[in-house]
Amino acid sequence: MTDDELVAKYAAEAKAAMSAEASRRVDEMTDPVVEERLRTTPLIEFIGGKEFVPALLSRLGDVRAALDGHGGGIAVTSLDWAEDDGTQLDLVLDLTGACLSCGAAPGTLEGVKTDLEGDDEISRIRFSSALLDTFDELGREFILAHGAVEFV
């Protein structure tokens, strides 16, 4: 086995272990019946109601454990229909709670974006530019230069 193959093997094992731990933590904090209902019900049925954000959270992968476990969350700043065919949502989100100005926020934002844009009902995820005001100058420069997310 080459060094690169060994590194890849350990990276895959570490990723699988972290994903299993994230799933375990989310399972401990949520009701699996409610989560299944939120995840499988079309998002359109939740628009304007108190379960819209929980429905979005139910569609997140491993990043959900970080949000829940660190006292953070998401809020919907803007909701629109995508211009292409009007069947997918175009959302602008904000972070809430302890996630604001956290050093891991760039990774959290990317995780939220990637997971939600992987859902067939969501066309695009962007983030509120107000979030940028919660970072210090260095953090703001970093997220703008290296974050794979868009602010509006």
N, C-alpha and C positions, 0 to 999 in steps of 0.2 A: 504494500500500500504506500503510495507516495505521500509526501507531506501535505500537498493540496487536498488529496482525497481524505486524509485523516482530519484535517481542519474542517472540511465540508461535512464529514460524518459527525464530528462533535458539535458543529453548529446546528445541524439538523436535530440532533438529540436534545440540545439545549432549547431550541425553539419549541420542540414538542413538549418538553417538560414545562416550559413557561406557559404554553397554551393550556396544558392540562391544569396547571395551578390557577390560571385566570378563570377557566371554566368552573373549577371547584369553588373559587371565591364568589363568583357571580351566583352560582347555585345556592350558596349559603345565604345570600342576601335577598334572593328573589323567590317568588312563588312560581314554580315551574308551569302550573296550569295557566296562570295569568300571563306569564311570559310567552307561552305558546299561542295564546289567543291574540296577544298584541302583535306578535311576529307574523301570524298567518292572516290576520284581518287586513284588508286593503287600507292603506293609509288614508285614502279619501274619506273613509268612514269616521276618522278621528279628527279631521280638520275642524278647527274652531272649538274643540272640546279639550277637557283636562287630560285626556289620555294620549294626545298627539305626541308630546315629548316622550312619555314612557314607551310609546310604539316605536319611536325613532331609536331610543336606547336599546330596545329589544332586538334591533337589527344590527347592533354593533358586535364586533368580535372581541378579541382580547383587550382592546382599549377600554372596554366597558368596566373591566375589573379595576383599572387605574382610576377611572372617573368615580366609580362607586366607593372604592376603597380609600380614596384620598379626600372625600368630601366635596367633590366637584360635580359638575353636570353640564348640560347644554340648555340653551334657550333659543327659541326661534325668533329672529329679528324681522325676517321677511319671508313670505311664502308666495310663490307665483307658479304659474304653469310654464313649462318649457315652451319656447317658441316653435319648435319643430312640429309637434303634432298635438300638443295640449293634453297628453296623457301622463306626462311625467312632471314631477315637482322640481322647481328650482328654488333652493333654500339658502337663506343667509342665516348663519348661526352665531351664537356667542357662547363663550364658556362662562360658567357660574361657579360660585363657591371658591374652594381652595385652589381650583385650577387656574384662577386668574394670576398672572405673573409668575407662575411656577416655571422653574428651569426646564421642566420636561414638556412644557406646553407646545413647542413646535412638533414634537413627536405625537402628542395627543391630538393636535389639530390634523396632522396627516392621517393618523389612524381613523379618526372620525370621518374625514373626507373619503378615504379609501373604502371603508366599510359601507358607508351610506350610498356612495356612488355605485357600489356593487349591487345595490337593490334595483330591481327592474322598475320600481315606481319613482325613482329619483334620478333626475337628469344631471343636476349639478349642485355641489355644495361649495359655498363661499362663506367667508367669515366677516363679521362686522369690523370695520376699521376702528371702532371704539376700543376694541381689544388691544390694539397697538398702544393705546395710552396707558395700559396697565403694566407695560414693560418698561424697564429702564432703557437708556439709550443703546447700550450694548445689546440687550435682549431684542430690542426692536430692529436694530441693524441685522442681527443674526437671523431672525425669523424672515425678514424681507429678502435677505440674500440666499438663505439656504432652505427655507420652508417651502414645501411643494404645495402651498395653498394660496388662494387669492383673497384679498381683503377689499371690501366695498363700503 
